[in-house]
Amino acid sequence: MGEFSPWHWLLVIAIALLVFGTGKFTAVGKGLGEGIRNFKASMKDGQEPKKEKEEEKKSQPEKS
């Protein structure tokens, strides 16, 4: 036994297709895509307020 070769992965995918059907795979792929998209969006949302706060500080006049 060694590492998995591409042929091993193709065999595993073919067996999984036979067991679960194509409908499950499309649902899993769609779910993974949405999850990744939401994760990236939340990472961007977490960074934007910091930039906005820095811009607000720069635009406000200093108090003496």
N, C-alpha and C positions, 0 to 999 in steps of 0.2 A: 504494500500500500504506500503510497507516497502522497504527494500533494494532489489536489483536485485539478485535473486537466479540463480544458473546455468541453471535451467529450463527456466527462463526468457530469458537468453542470447541465449540458443538454439532456442527458438521460434523466437527471433529477427533475428538470422542468417538464419533460415529457410525461413522466409518471405523475407529477403533481397535476398536470392538465387532465390526465385521464381520471384521476381521483376526484378533483374538485370541479372540473369543467371550466370553460372560458369565462363564464359570467362572474365567478368569484375573483378571477385574476383581474378583470377589468375594474371591478369594485375596489380591490386592494390597490391597484395602480392609481385609480382616481383619488382614493383616500390618502395615499402617500403623497401624491402631488399637491393636494390641498393642504396637507399638514406642513409640508416643506414651504409652500407659499405663505401660509399663515405665520410660520416661524420667522421667515425672512422679514415679513411685514412688521412683526412685533419687535424684531431686533432694530429695524429702522426707526420705529416709533419711539423706542427707548433712547435713541441717540438724538433725535430731532429736538426735544425740549431743551436739552443742554445748550444746543446752538442758539435756540431762540432766546434763552435766558441770557446768554452772553451778549447777544445783539441788543437786548433790552437794556442791559447795564451800560453798554457803550453809548446808546442813544440818549439815556437820561443824563441831565446835567449833574455834576457833582455838587453835593451839599457842603456848604462851608460853615 
